[in-house]
Amino acid sequence: MGEKILVLGSSFGGYHSALNLRKHLSREHSITVVSSDNEFTFIPSLPWVVMGWRKPSAIQFPVAGSLRRKGIDFVQDTIVRADPENNRVIGEKGEYEYHYLIAATGSELDFEAIPGLGPKKGYSYSIFSVEEALNARDALMGAIDKGSGSLVFGNAQGASCLGPVYEMAMMVDAYLRRKLLRNRFKLSLFTNEPYLGHFGVNGFGMMTRMLEDEFADRDVEWKVNCKLAQVTPENVELEDGEKLKNDFSLIVPAFFGSHAYIGIEGLSNPRGFIPGDDYLANPKYQNVYAVGVSLAFPPPFETRVPVGVPKTGQMSAEMAGVAAHNIAADINGGPKKRGKDFSVICIADAGDTGFYLSASPLFPPRNKLVHKKGKRAHWMKIAFEKYYMASLRYGLPHLDFGW
Ligand SMILES: Cc1cc2nc3c(=O)[nH]c(=O)nc-3n(C[C@H](O)[C@H](O)[C@H](O)COP(=O)(O)OP(=O)(O)OC[C@H]3O[C@@H](n4cnc5c(N)ncnc54)[C@H](O)[C@@H]3O)c2cc1C
């Protein structure tokens, strides 16, 4: 009898988990992906959607068809509760049993933690879905059309996805310069990090000084160690009393993992992230694996204001490879892979230039650190998006970035 493997989520972590499982396991074993979303979105390009430089259709494709062609079942459903004692999860539409589970459900956004935060009930914009990016685009262009004003980009306390607001501040600066409007706008960036470019990993060497120089040249005012007190229609208010005029603000909140896991002893930490052992299996429920943002990754460094550890798309896909390998090793026999010491490769776009970063491992001291600024990084990011989307849509071989 074949084993049943269930993958929750169909983004970087879930999609790559399912493909890797299929590569390792014969067809007698069933693989089912259950995800709220049938669209794969290339999230790293959402800042370009905010700028109006990308249409959503260029960075999305439906996953159900391409998974089914590879012998992977797909069900569109949202999981509301995990039940690891009984090897099942409960969705809005049905229940799903498994022998092995990979949780790759990413994050839920904690807007409620700060009064006035977020696009639905508050006065700031966000950038975690196409819908959020399109709303942010309309608001940003509306603010720019007014001819002058104050535009604010920030990371709230507890945030872990820290790079996008740096990209947004630089892109908006580049956009305004091109339109010869830069002198009419004040651009501010605040962050929970203890210094620019800390990125939840104690920094990447000289990147900190590069970013300080970059923002000085771009006349972006920045402030670190910030806690956000509240957002009002008029101001973005920091806990130290500073008020930044809110003609437009884009603020990244802290994350929950998933409320479907919260309160299940041993499965999840209090914020809904799933701890994993060296092989990415949950220490209590060894047939449950977590990859990508779902994996609990306690910050190894103390900071004055809480900063989370980032999990990039590339790291999520790398974890998916490890989890799939280890499930296959359990089923077929063979040695398991260790899933710690991830490396990171990232390209941050600035609109008119870009920053390439490659670091191994994620935390210092490191064996390798490469960072370069230049137009080439900007073009690399565009080329990578196009290749990556084509490789997922049409099954082209992946570039070997260790994914
Ligand atoms: C603006 C922005 C720019 C970024 N830029 C980069 C970059 O340049 N390079 C890089 O490497 N990374 C980048 N990242 C980070 C990258 O997007 C994330 O690391 C990656 O998306 C994490 O993948 P994931 O599969 O863990 O989670 P997610 O991408 O969050 O996917 C979660 C999946 O689970 C599904 N799901 C959620 N809840 C449920 C539920 N209850 N039941 C069923 N399904 C559920 C969702 O529909 C989705 O399919 C960026 C992130 C943002 C926001």
The ligand as an ORCA input file, in Angstrom:
! r2SCAN-3c Opt
* xyz 0 1
  C       7.397     42.072     -1.239
  C       8.245     40.872     -1.019
  C       9.436     40.746     -1.717
  C      10.227     39.618     -1.540
  N      11.378     39.494     -2.265
  C      12.098     38.353     -2.189
  C      13.250     38.176     -3.012
  O      13.644     39.071     -3.766
  N      13.914     36.996     -2.938
  C      13.499     35.983     -2.101
  O      14.121     34.909     -2.084
  N      12.417     36.131     -1.286
  C      11.710     37.281     -1.316
  N      10.610     37.450     -0.517
  C      10.260     36.392      0.442
  C       9.468     35.251     -0.216
  O       8.366     35.752     -0.911
  C       9.018     34.277      0.858
  O      10.161     33.765      1.481
  C       8.228     33.115      0.282
  O       7.054     33.574     -0.325
  C       7.923     32.096      1.360
  O       7.331     31.003      0.758
  P       6.368     30.031      1.572
  O       5.971     28.949      0.630
  O       7.014     29.647      2.842
  O       5.108     30.929      1.999
  P       4.108     31.826      1.142
  O       4.741     32.328     -0.084
  O       3.536     32.797      2.086
  O       2.967     30.806      0.693
  C       2.038     30.245      1.567
  C       1.120     29.291      0.788
  O       0.232     28.645      1.692
  C      -1.127     28.883      1.320
  N      -1.884     28.971      2.578
  C      -1.753     29.892      3.561
  N      -2.554     29.590      4.598
  C      -3.190     28.450      4.263
  C      -4.143     27.612      4.932
  N      -4.594     27.901      6.163
  N      -4.597     26.515      4.284
  C      -4.141     26.192      3.038
  N      -3.251     26.951      2.375
  C      -2.770     28.045      2.981
  C      -1.089     30.172      0.499
  O      -2.212     30.222     -0.381
  C       0.249     29.986     -0.246
  O       0.092     29.115     -1.339
  C       9.820     38.586     -0.636
  C       8.632     38.737      0.086
  C       7.846     39.861     -0.102
  C       6.565     40.000      0.674
*
